[in-house]
């Protein structure tokens, strides 16, 4: 089995720095059995499973068939991958949630509001955005609960989509990225979380949210375990590959 994991592209539209890179990667992905035209400059990625572990979009609101116009090409490519036989799983993040109406309801794509457990070649793999791992961040956890509440859902359904898109873009432009120090702390919290999951029997724990890409192997009770944070697409351009029985952390530039 071959699988690809990515997160934290924080797409804001076609004018964003990550958009072209993400679209280029998605266009190189193919399902098994799909005909691939030989192109010397392109390294196709033949996979069975694509997992997007949250904050793929910097905001998400949809209404029926209507989505933010700047996301149309990327969404169409994800839908095409599903038609090509690639299993696609979306984990909701802290920037993009309420995904089920469109991606599951309209496209038949799996959406995990929190975490998803996968069987990959017999390995028990846990994938999540990871924004709830730090249980000490009570203010954030309370805000997250409110934003995902039925009240918040009804509110965003009542407001005009164009107003929501403008508000979301304005909010995104005002937000600042976390400091490197806070990313180091978050990575340490996530690794402790993963070690707990290893003791529960998981073979691999893969998380987004932490913009620092990491891949660590360790042995627990005589069994090999893997912990990964996926990094982001506004500085690292990283994704995780599973192929030939092992995980590898890849950078886009190395595969072009």
Rosetta silent file (secondary structure, phi, psi, omega in degrees, C-alpha in Angstrom):
SEQUENCE: XXXXXXXXXXXXXXXXXXXXXXXXXXXXXXXXXXXXXXXXXXXXXXXXXXXXXXXXXXXXXXXXXXXXXXXXXXXXXXXXXXXXXXXXXXXXXXXXXXXXXXXXXXXXXXXXXXXXXXXXXXXXXXXXXXXXXXXXXXXXXXXXXXXXXXXXXXXXXXXXXXXXXXXXXXXXXXXXXXXXXXXXXXXXXXXXXXXXXXXXXXXXXXXXXXXXXXXXXXXXXXXXXXXXXXXXXXXXXXXXXXXXXXXXXXXXXXXX
SCORE:     score description
SCORE:     0.000 S_00000001
   1 L     0.000  144.641  176.698    0.000    0.000    0.000 S_00000001
   2 L  -124.869  133.453 -176.723    1.129    3.554   -0.705 S_00000001
   3 E  -138.348  150.644  177.833   -0.185    6.574    1.186 S_00000001
   4 E  -129.111  134.534 -179.167    0.496   10.302    1.283 S_00000001
   5 E  -124.091  136.251  175.487   -0.220   12.595    4.239 S_00000001
   6 E  -150.433  163.231  177.770   -0.148   16.398    4.297 S_00000001
   7 L  -161.038  173.934  169.116   -1.596   19.281    6.302 S_00000001
   8 L    55.557   45.832  169.443   -1.437   22.997    7.035 S_00000001
   9 L   -77.564  -26.440  179.058   -1.428   24.416    3.539 S_00000001
  10 L    49.405   50.393 -178.696   -3.649   27.229    4.886 S_00000001
  11 E   -65.914  133.274  178.613   -4.956   27.968    1.406 S_00000001
  12 L  -117.170   -5.388 -177.786   -6.528   31.427    1.055 S_00000001
  13 L   142.227 -179.855 -174.670   -7.068   31.446   -2.696 S_00000001
  14 L   -66.827  -16.187 -178.462   -5.155   31.328   -5.950 S_00000001
  15 L   -88.244   -3.066 -178.858   -3.002   34.298   -4.921 S_00000001
  16 L   -78.051  155.119 -177.232   -1.486   32.495   -1.920 S_00000001
  17 H   -65.058  -32.871 -174.906    2.082   31.226   -1.934 S_00000001
  18 H   -82.051  -18.202 -168.471    1.089   27.630   -1.188 S_00000001
  19 H   -60.113  -51.387 -177.818   -1.651   27.318   -3.811 S_00000001
  20 H   -63.940  -37.235  179.678    0.454   26.557   -6.867 S_00000001
  21 H   -66.096  -45.582  179.899    2.669   24.129   -4.953 S_00000001
  22 H   -65.059  -44.694 -179.731   -0.279   22.193   -3.551 S_00000001
  23 H   -62.652  -40.329  177.795   -2.095   22.112   -6.896 S_00000001
  24 H   -62.105  -41.091  177.876    1.082   20.913   -8.590 S_00000001
  25 H   -64.671  -46.020 -179.458    1.482   18.105   -6.064 S_00000001
  26 H   -62.020  -34.445  179.742   -2.149   17.023   -6.400 S_00000001
  27 H   -72.041  -21.562  176.841   -1.827   16.965  -10.177 S_00000001
  28 H   -84.068  -18.927 -179.995    1.142   14.602   -9.904 S_00000001
  29 E   -75.039  138.017  177.093   -0.763   12.148   -7.717 S_00000001
  30 E  -136.232  150.188  171.551   -2.389    9.240   -9.540 S_00000001
  31 L   -83.389  163.093  178.073   -4.416    6.237   -8.510 S_00000001
  32 L   -63.942  138.747  178.698   -3.335    2.740   -9.447 S_00000001
  33 L    88.405   -9.401  177.745   -4.289    1.803  -12.972 S_00000001
  34 L   -77.312  135.377  177.867   -4.511    5.398  -14.153 S_00000001
  35 L   -69.286  131.572  179.768   -2.668    6.031  -17.390 S_00000001
  36 L  -118.265  117.088  178.780    0.259    8.399  -16.868 S_00000001
  37 L   -70.318  133.026 -179.369    1.637   10.211  -19.878 S_00000001
  38 L   -64.828  122.799  176.914    5.445   10.177  -19.856 S_00000001
  39 L  -137.010  116.855 -172.793    6.779   13.617  -18.951 S_00000001
  40 L   -59.717  -31.073 -174.735   10.460   13.909  -18.179 S_00000001
  41 L   -87.894   -1.995 -174.682    9.980   16.849  -15.818 S_00000001
  42 L  -118.741  132.892  176.286    7.247   15.217  -13.710 S_00000001
  43 L  -106.609   96.085 -176.641    7.662   12.522  -11.075 S_00000001
  44 L   -66.891  147.289  177.698    4.181   10.945  -10.701 S_00000001
  45 E  -112.014  108.621  179.558    3.130    9.701   -7.287 S_00000001
  46 E   -92.364  115.730 -176.092    1.048    6.530   -7.510 S_00000001
  47 L  -134.659  163.099  175.435   -0.851    6.112   -4.243 S_00000001
  48 L  -102.336  -26.443 -171.165   -3.811    4.294   -2.738 S_00000001
  49 E  -140.314  130.972  173.114   -4.597    6.723    0.087 S_00000001
  50 E  -119.537  122.731  177.800   -4.444   10.505    0.499 S_00000001
  51 E  -118.491  121.706  176.993   -4.952   11.907    3.995 S_00000001
  52 E  -106.055  112.259 -167.388   -5.246   15.671    4.502 S_00000001
  53 E   -96.084   47.111  170.518   -4.785   16.272    8.222 S_00000001
  54 L    90.965  157.125 -177.516   -6.473   19.632    8.715 S_00000001
  55 L    52.031   31.964  171.615   -5.925   23.336    8.015 S_00000001
  56 L   -65.240  -41.983  173.643   -5.680   22.547    4.320 S_00000001
  57 E  -102.742  145.447  177.731   -7.867   25.622    3.868 S_00000001
  58 L   -77.374  -15.578  172.754   -7.302   28.742    5.935 S_00000001
  59 L  -161.243  157.097  177.512  -11.097   29.019    6.148 S_00000001
  60 L  -150.006  121.363  169.116  -14.033   27.025    4.806 S_00000001
  61 L  -140.365  136.701  177.701  -17.675   27.936    4.297 S_00000001
  62 L  -138.231  161.719  178.985  -19.938   26.375    1.685 S_00000001
  63 E  -146.736  103.703 -176.030  -23.581   26.553    0.763 S_00000001
  64 L    64.322 -124.881  178.753  -24.966   23.759   -1.399 S_00000001
  65 L   -87.140   -3.991 -172.278  -22.735   23.544   -4.487 S_00000001
  66 E   -91.030  122.942  174.054  -21.219   26.960   -3.849 S_00000001
  67 L  -126.192  169.429  178.992  -17.685   27.122   -2.440 S_00000001
  68 L   -58.040  124.975 -173.713  -15.097   29.899   -2.299 S_00000001
  69 H   -55.967  -31.899 -179.054  -14.082   30.476   -5.947 S_00000001
  70 H   -69.282  -11.813  179.930  -10.377   30.501   -5.101 S_00000001
  71 H  -100.144   -3.665 -169.176  -10.585   26.882   -3.923 S_00000001
  72 H   -57.439  -48.370 -175.562  -12.367   25.497   -6.981 S_00000001
  73 H   -64.304  -41.847 -179.883   -9.373   24.010   -8.853 S_00000001
  74 H   -65.344  -44.730  179.885   -7.919   22.314   -5.782 S_00000001
  75 H   -63.856  -40.348  178.544  -11.284   20.850   -4.764 S_00000001
  76 H   -62.484  -37.527  179.581  -11.924   19.605   -8.296 S_00000001
  77 H   -69.327  -38.989  176.896   -8.542   17.850   -8.298 S_00000001
  78 H   -62.540  -42.979  178.326   -9.275   16.167   -4.951 S_00000001
  79 H   -63.368  -37.711  178.684  -12.634   14.978   -6.314 S_00000001
  80 H   -65.272  -38.176  178.078  -10.877   13.671   -9.443 S_00000001
  81 H   -61.884  -39.803  176.647   -8.434   11.669   -7.318 S_00000001
  82 H   -61.712  -42.333  179.028  -11.349    9.950   -5.605 S_00000001
  83 H   -64.971  -28.630  179.842  -12.802    9.072   -9.017 S_00000001
  84 L   -79.528   -0.573  176.366   -9.399    7.679  -10.007 S_00000001
  85 L   101.954    3.137  176.624   -9.587    5.204   -7.145 S_00000001
  86 L   -81.920  129.164  172.879   -7.585    7.024   -4.473 S_00000001
  87 E   -75.618  124.086 -178.324   -9.146    6.831   -1.023 S_00000001
  88 E  -114.099  129.340  177.547   -9.275   10.416    0.264 S_00000001
  89 E  -126.281  128.065  176.164   -9.713   11.248    3.962 S_00000001
  90 E  -109.124  124.228  169.516  -10.025   14.799    5.312 S_00000001
  91 E   -95.965  132.803  178.169   -9.405   15.551    8.983 S_00000001
  92 L   -72.123  145.897  178.595  -10.916   18.833   10.107 S_00000001
  93 L  -110.795 -164.737  177.005   -8.523   21.410   11.531 S_00000001
  94 L   -87.743   -9.580  174.608   -8.867   24.510   13.646 S_00000001
  95 L  -103.501  -30.906 -177.414   -9.196   26.674   10.512 S_00000001
  96 L  -124.793  111.320  176.372  -11.338   24.393    8.329 S_00000001
  97 L  -142.598 -175.230 -168.371  -14.311   22.554    9.795 S_00000001
  98 L    56.488   38.265 -177.683  -17.964   21.953    8.886 S_00000001
  99 L   -81.396  -21.029 -170.243  -16.479   20.126    5.877 S_00000001
 100 H   -61.731  -38.785 -177.421  -18.954   17.257    5.862 S_00000001
 101 H   -54.552  -45.700 -176.188  -21.839   19.002    4.101 S_00000001
 102 H   -87.358  -54.306 -171.217  -19.819   19.563    0.959 S_00000001
 103 H   -70.952  -38.596  177.168  -17.068   16.952    0.886 S_00000001
 104 L   -86.462  -48.924 -176.386  -19.136   14.030    2.163 S_00000001
 105 L   -64.812  -38.518 -175.900  -22.585   15.158    1.106 S_00000001
 106 L   -98.793  -34.526 -172.522  -21.605   16.330   -2.381 S_00000001
 107 L  -111.730  -10.151 -179.430  -18.412   14.432   -3.197 S_00000001
 108 L    71.125   23.974 -178.736  -18.644   11.293   -1.062 S_00000001
 109 L   -94.392  139.337 -178.929  -15.257   11.968    0.546 S_00000001
 110 E   -68.196  133.580  176.352  -14.586   10.808    4.103 S_00000001
 111 E  -125.622  129.090  177.441  -14.382   13.587    6.711 S_00000001
 112 E  -110.358  112.284 -179.792  -13.106   13.031   10.260 S_00000001
 113 L   -61.977  -29.552 -178.432  -14.109   15.836   12.664 S_00000001
 114 L  -124.821  -81.416 -178.294  -11.383   14.839   15.122 S_00000001
 115 E  -130.577  161.746  176.826   -9.194   11.802   14.445 S_00000001
 116 E  -134.009  138.401  175.431   -9.253    8.801   12.137 S_00000001
 117 E  -102.500  129.161 -176.240   -7.828    5.328   12.687 S_00000001
 118 E  -121.573  146.172  171.600   -6.450    3.641    9.576 S_00000001
 119 E  -103.720  111.408 -178.311   -5.266    0.134    8.815 S_00000001
 120 E  -120.885  105.463 -177.773   -2.238    0.440    6.548 S_00000001
 121 L    53.449   37.555  179.218   -0.635   -2.894    5.678 S_00000001
 122 L    85.211   -4.525  176.920   -1.732   -4.187    9.067 S_00000001
 123 E   -85.096  138.747  176.744   -0.353   -1.173   10.938 S_00000001
 124 E   -90.785  109.519 -171.380   -2.708    0.623   13.321 S_00000001
 125 E  -117.260  128.948  176.660   -2.288    4.297   12.383 S_00000001
 126 E  -107.488  127.614  178.665   -3.869    7.289   14.130 S_00000001
 127 E  -125.871  134.673  178.328   -4.147   10.549   12.182 S_00000001
 128 E  -153.730  158.999  172.651   -5.471   13.852   13.532 S_00000001
 129 L   -63.266  -39.193  174.245   -4.969   17.547   13.033 S_00000001
 130 L    96.997    5.889 -176.090   -3.667   17.590   16.585 S_00000001
 131 L   -75.283   -9.536  177.494   -5.112   20.871   17.828 S_00000001
 132 L  -103.459    4.508 -176.986   -6.674   19.167   20.869 S_00000001
 133 L   -67.290  -39.056 -179.469   -3.501   17.371   21.992 S_00000001
 134 L   -80.852   94.190 -175.616   -2.406   20.227   24.280 S_00000001
 135 L   -76.900   -7.459  177.927   -4.969   19.817   27.063 S_00000001
 136 L   -83.327  -14.359 -178.494   -3.446   22.696   29.055 S_00000001
 137 L   -85.921   73.827 -172.228   -4.583   25.277   26.490 S_00000001
 138 H   -67.002  -35.775  179.758   -8.009   25.715   28.068 S_00000001
 139 H   -62.865  -44.252  179.377   -8.837   28.999   26.335 S_00000001
 140 H   -65.238  -43.942 -178.486   -8.296   27.477   22.929 S_00000001
 141 H   -61.103  -37.137  177.215  -10.253   24.324   23.777 S_00000001
 142 H   -67.700  -42.438  178.192  -13.202   26.460   24.935 S_00000001
 143 H   -63.455  -42.222  179.511  -13.063   28.559   21.759 S_00000001
 144 H   -60.318  -43.358 -179.754  -12.872   25.427   19.623 S_00000001
 145 H   -61.660  -40.316  179.390  -15.933   23.976   21.346 S_00000001
 146 H   -67.156  -46.550 -176.317  -17.893   27.172   20.690 S_00000001
 147 H   -62.596  -27.076  179.856  -16.856   27.469   17.031 S_00000001
 148 L   -99.343    9.548 -177.237  -17.982   23.908   16.361 S_00000001
 149 L   -76.171  160.163  174.950  -21.215   24.216   18.318 S_00000001
 150 H   -57.065  -34.527  178.363  -24.691   23.941   16.751 S_00000001
 151 H   -62.876  -47.532  179.892  -25.154   27.665   17.453 S_00000001
 152 H   -63.447  -37.325  178.005  -22.032   28.612   15.481 S_00000001
 153 H   -62.610  -46.471  179.884  -23.101   26.300   12.665 S_00000001
 154 H   -64.910  -37.023 -179.653  -26.546   27.924   12.458 S_00000001
 155 H   -63.532  -48.362 -178.142  -24.992   31.397   12.612 S_00000001
 156 H   -68.631  -24.839  176.475  -22.638   30.830    9.692 S_00000001
 157 H   -74.190  -22.793 -177.281  -25.490   29.288    7.701 S_00000001
 158 H   -86.666  -20.870 -176.504  -27.559   32.437    8.238 S_00000001
 159 L   -88.515  149.478  177.713  -24.898   34.912    7.061 S_00000001
 160 L   -61.328  138.300 -178.079  -24.219   35.663    3.378 S_00000001
 161 H   -59.366  -42.173 -177.673  -21.354   33.575    2.044 S_00000001
 162 H   -61.918  -37.687  176.291  -19.572   36.535    0.471 S_00000001
 163 H   -64.882  -43.095  179.317  -19.550   38.321    3.842 S_00000001
 164 H   -62.053  -42.579 -179.841  -18.188   35.197    5.560 S_00000001
 165 H   -63.078  -42.734  179.698  -15.415   34.837    2.961 S_00000001
 166 H   -66.029  -42.271  178.796  -14.356   38.472    3.362 S_00000001
 167 H   -63.155  -42.579 -179.064  -14.426   38.229    7.152 S_00000001
 168 H   -65.620  -42.290  179.327  -12.412   35.010    7.103 S_00000001
 169 H   -66.055  -40.865  177.768   -9.751   36.421    4.773 S_00000001
 170 H   -61.741  -43.777  179.201   -9.456   39.574    6.869 S_00000001
 171 H   -63.127  -40.806 -179.359   -9.076   37.487   10.017 S_00000001
 172 H   -63.918  -40.178 -178.985   -6.433   35.306    8.368 S_00000001
 173 H   -67.358  -26.742  179.786   -4.381   38.299    7.292 S_00000001
 174 H   -83.054  -22.091 -175.977   -4.362   39.627   10.863 S_00000001
 175 L   -73.557  145.912  178.685   -3.290   36.358   12.442 S_00000001
 176 L  -108.349  146.266  176.786    0.380   35.808   13.212 S_00000001
 177 L   -69.429  150.370  177.857    2.242   32.528   12.928 S_00000001
 178 L   -65.624  151.178  179.221    3.324   30.875   16.157 S_00000001
 179 L   -70.841  160.453  177.976    6.919   31.436   17.249 S_00000001
 180 H   -59.543  -38.219 -179.497    9.560   28.762   16.735 S_00000001
 181 H   -61.609  -42.998 -179.428    9.753   28.314   20.511 S_00000001
 182 H   -67.981  -32.490  176.546    6.033   27.552   20.765 S_00000001
 183 H   -65.998  -38.484  176.517    6.343   25.083   17.878 S_00000001
 184 H   -63.016  -43.325  178.841    9.117   23.268   19.757 S_00000001
 185 H   -63.419  -43.758 -179.412    6.920   23.080   22.845 S_00000001
 186 H   -63.053  -40.584  178.856    3.961   21.835   20.815 S_00000001
 187 H   -61.058  -39.613  178.998    6.111   19.165   19.158 S_00000001
 188 H   -66.398  -41.439  177.138    7.192   17.911   22.596 S_00000001
 189 H   -61.462  -42.794 -178.910    3.571   17.781   23.800 S_00000001
 190 H   -66.103  -37.363  179.165    2.605   15.887   20.673 S_00000001
 191 H   -66.629  -38.152  175.831    5.389   13.365   21.096 S_00000001
 192 H   -63.607  -39.857  176.256    4.245   12.621   24.656 S_00000001
 193 H   -59.788  -45.292 -179.421    0.717   12.175   23.305 S_00000001
 194 H   -62.203  -40.601  179.897    2.033    9.758   20.674 S_00000001
 195 H   -62.076  -36.173  174.556    3.911    7.722   23.264 S_00000001
 196 H   -64.034  -39.934  178.966    0.661    7.278   25.173 S_00000001
 197 H   -69.225  -32.913  175.889   -1.032    6.067   21.999 S_00000001
 198 H   -61.448  -40.243  179.469    1.825    3.658   21.349 S_00000001
 199 H   -67.459  -23.202  176.508    1.144    2.080   24.728 S_00000001
 200 L   -81.435   -8.370  176.624   -2.507    1.707   23.657 S_00000001
 201 L   114.210   -0.516  177.204   -1.382   -0.338   20.672 S_00000001
 202 L   -73.690  144.224  178.561   -1.030    2.169   17.845 S_00000001
 203 L   -93.723  -25.535  179.880    1.912    1.636   15.501 S_00000001
 204 E  -148.247  142.385  174.976    2.040    5.171   14.108 S_00000001
 205 E  -126.607  122.566 -175.612    0.713    8.596   15.162 S_00000001
 206 E  -124.401  123.501 -173.682    0.597   11.308   12.487 S_00000001
 207 E  -129.636  149.795  169.390   -0.391   14.874   13.387 S_00000001
 208 L   -99.713 -149.478  173.379   -0.767   18.261   11.735 S_00000001
 209 L    73.455  -45.994  174.959   -1.106   21.636   13.483 S_00000001
 210 L   -80.155  118.568 -175.009    2.574   21.762   14.465 S_00000001
 211 L   -79.914    3.360  177.996    4.283   23.565   11.594 S_00000001
 212 L   -96.282  113.951 -178.271    7.606   21.952   12.447 S_00000001
 213 L   -73.712  132.190  179.677    8.066   18.762   10.367 S_00000001
 214 E  -141.364  146.925  171.596    9.319   15.766   12.357 S_00000001
 215 E  -142.171  116.597 -176.980    9.681   12.046   11.783 S_00000001
 216 E  -132.072  134.113  175.559   10.836    9.871   14.655 S_00000001
 217 E  -109.179  141.365  176.742   11.046    6.106   15.004 S_00000001
 218 E  -149.191  170.521  179.761   11.243    4.356   18.343 S_00000001
 219 E  -116.700  128.004  179.204   10.721    0.949   19.884 S_00000001
 220 E  -126.148  120.640 -179.365    8.014    0.313   22.476 S_00000001
 221 L    52.981   38.786  176.781    7.720   -3.123   24.089 S_00000001
 222 L    80.727    5.600 -178.737    9.860   -4.550   21.324 S_00000001
 223 E  -117.274  140.310  179.302    7.729   -3.108   18.492 S_00000001
 224 E   -71.441  134.701  179.460    8.693   -0.403   16.007 S_00000001
 225 E  -129.826  153.022 -179.406    6.643    2.796   16.300 S_00000001
 226 E  -129.765  132.069  174.594    6.510    5.975   14.186 S_00000001
 227 E  -122.218  132.769  179.597    5.645    9.533   15.229 S_00000001
 228 E  -141.948  140.060  162.977    5.322   12.343   12.670 S_00000001
 229 E  -112.771  139.351 -164.093    4.260   15.958   12.508 S_00000001
 230 L   -86.168  -11.204 -177.522    3.581   17.009    8.946 S_00000001
 231 L    75.795 -162.559 -176.967    4.916   20.560    8.835 S_00000001
 232 L  -137.877 -177.919 -179.087    3.339   23.229    6.658 S_00000001
 233 L  -118.804   24.331  175.281    3.257   24.676    3.130 S_00000001
 234 L  -125.753   35.959 -179.989    4.284   28.216    3.953 S_00000001
 235 L   167.613  -36.158 -176.225    7.916   27.496    4.696 S_00000001
 236 L  -108.848  -33.970  179.117    8.598   23.767    4.754 S_00000001
 237 L    54.647   50.974 -174.347    6.547   22.276    1.871 S_00000001
 238 E  -112.094  152.372  172.020    6.594   18.844    3.490 S_00000001
 239 E  -148.106  161.944 -178.150    4.480   15.728    3.243 S_00000001
 240 E  -108.072  133.576  176.121    4.738   12.192    4.586 S_00000001
 241 E  -113.121  141.206  168.139    4.904    9.146    2.328 S_00000001
 242 E  -116.877  119.754  179.605    4.255    5.542    3.241 S_00000001
 243 E  -156.590  145.305  177.560    5.691    3.129    0.682 S_00000001
 244 L    55.163   34.780  174.165    7.469   -0.233    0.753 S_00000001
 245 L    80.283   11.550 -179.033    6.586   -0.689    4.416 S_00000001
 246 E  -143.984  155.708  176.009    8.162    2.519    5.730 S_00000001
 247 E   -95.898  143.581  173.952    7.373    6.198    6.324 S_00000001
 248 E  -140.911  139.225  178.164    9.510    8.985    4.881 S_00000001
 249 E   -91.170  121.115 -173.983    9.252   12.744    5.290 S_00000001
 250 E  -113.337  148.943  171.872    9.522   14.416    1.890 S_00000001
 251 E  -113.008  137.598 -173.396   10.076   17.998    0.784 S_00000001
 252 H   -53.630  -45.398 -174.697    8.468   19.117   -2.445 S_00000001
 253 H   -60.549  -29.645 -178.326   11.656   20.583   -3.957 S_00000001
 254 H   -73.899  -14.334 -176.491   13.462   17.261   -3.634 S_00000001
 255 H  -110.277    6.176  179.904   10.925   15.496   -5.822 S_00000001
 256 L   -93.058    0.000    0.000   10.709   18.016   -8.668 S_00000001
